[in-house]
Amino acid sequence: MVRGSLGKIVSRSLSLAGRWQQQQLRRLNIHEYQGADLMSKHGINVPRGVAVGSAEEVKKAIKDVFPNQEEVVVKSQILAGGRGLGTFKSGLKGGVHIVKTEEVEDMAGKMLGQILVTKQTGPQGKIVSKVYLCEKLSLVNEMYFAITLDRITAGPLIIACKKGGTSIEDLAEKFPNMIIKVPIDVFKGITDGDAAKVVDGLAPKVADRNACIEQVKKLYKLFSECDCTLLEINPIAETSDNQLVAADAKLNFDDNASFRQKEIFALRDSSQEDPREVAAAKAELNYIGLDGEIGCMVNGAGLAMATMDIIKLHGGTPANFLDVGGNASEGQVSLKVPVVVRLEGTNVDQGKRILKESGMTLITAEDLDDAAEKAVIAASS
């Protein structure tokens, strides 16, 4: 279904389409091992580890990185949460295992090249191309830490909880009073007082308080300097040698900062993304794949959301969100499926004449309701 207009139509729809569009604009996600490396470069304590993608690399890592380690943590690397409780399509339970050093190669072999399904991947799962081998730390306390962007305070918000190791949703339900939120003035940056509030919320048991405050300040500096939209560590933990360590790393980055963060955006793993979205990005199209049967091609995000809503209203389901923008070329819009076209706006008669003379087989519609009805009929026939 193609929708075009030269007029200004504003949609404030809070539909699913709108929420997907917001995610599309701020979506760069990197793997845990990449996040841990970035944290380490910013002076944040992380476990010793290395990412491997083959049996040869596993052998080399064991020899070079873990020569005297009795046990190693083997973590599958996909861009989705819930890996520890996930299941491989091969039948292997769990995407994170602690094994004896001599068993690492076997365990990594069972993960590499396999599909891992978690609560965040959907039933199709994601392929594991890398596993992250980490030293096993002796943890005495697990906590939760995150920095995100908050619309209410119009700036970064640090979230901390003295309980960690499980999802923030579960923590919020079980321990609502333990979760503290510290908004940061984006112009002033984090202060010692802000960092102290966060540390008090984490309530470390053995780590030095001042050292923890410095780690929190370094985490905020990373968040700010690298244009993060999310920095989440679950768990951020204390070790038996009294260190505060980021035992996990989940980082998202603002796509609008790609020009400024070229090294970070070079880490993008397109194999973990929807191949349709990857192809669309190469064609400079704003596209998000959905699971419906009616494709939408619209010039304008507001129009796209309204089009998706009205398709749903008439009993159909959109197959995608697609805003082609105002400068779409012929190569971006040519199709080989039934096309329903509704045009409105300045020079609409001239546009209809051009389409009529194009020789293309088109289903024309007079208004948006008519277009939606005809699209649903075409999709079901």
C-alpha positions, 0 to 999 in steps of 0.5 A: 500500500503506497501513500503519498501527500505533499500536504502536512498531516500530523499524527500523534498516534501512540500505536505500536507503530509509533513505539517501533519508530522511536526504537528504530532511531536509537538502536545501535546495540553491541555485544557484551564483549565489545561493551566490556572492552569499551568499559575497560578502556574507560578505567572501569573494572571488568573480568579478564576475557576474550571473544572467540569464534572458532576452535582454534581461537578457543585453544589459543585463548586458553593457553594465552589468557587462562593458563592457570585458571581452573574454571572459565565462564563461557558466554554465548554472544547474541544481541538479546537478553536472557541468554543464561536461561535460553535454549539452543535449538540443538537442545543445549540448555543455557547460553552461559555456562561455568565449566572446567578449563579442559571442557571449554573447547567442547562447550564453546563448540556446542554454542558456536554456529548454533541458534539460541532462543531466549525470551527476547529473541522470539522463537526464531532465535539468533545465531551465536557467532562468538562466545565470550570466555571470562575468568570466573570471579569469586563474587560476594555481592551482586547489585544492579546499575544502569544509566538511561535517558529520562524524558521526565527529567530531560537528561540522564538517569542513574538507576541502582539497586542493592539486589542484582543478577535478575531482570530489573522488572523482577527487581522492581516487583520484588524490591521496589523500595530498594531501587533508587533513581538519581537524575544527572544535570546534563549541563553540570555532569555527575557530581561527587554528591550524585555518585555518592547517592548511587553508591549508597543505593548500591550499598556495597558490603566490602568494596571501598566507598570512595573507589566505588564513587570513582567507578560510578563517575567513570561509568557516567563519563563513558555514557556521556562521551560515547553518546549512549542511550543505555548503559546497563550492568547486571550484575555489578558485583563485589569480588572477594578481593574487595573490588567493584566489577562490571560482571556484565555489559549492555550498551546502546548508542544514539544513531544520531551520533554515528558521525561522532562515534565512528569507531563504536558504530564500526562494531555493529553486527548486522548479522544479528539484525533483521536482514530486511532492515539491513537491506533497507538501511543500505537503500537509505530507507527508514524501515522496521519489519513487522509480521503482517501481510500488507506492506506500507510505503509512505513518505512521512513518519506520521503518515506511516503510523496513520496508514498502519493504524487504518489498515489494522482498523479494516482487519489487516495487519501491516508487514512493516513500517516504511518511511521513504522520505521526501527524496525517494528515487525510482529504485527505492520504490519499484515493486513486484506485488499488487500495489494500492495507491492513494494520492492527495495533495498539490498536483494530485491530478498530475500525479495520477496522470503520471501513474496512469501513463506508467504502464504499471498495474496499480489499484487506485484509491480515492481516500485512505479508507478506500485504500485500506479496504482494497489493500486488505482484499488484495492481500487475502486474494 
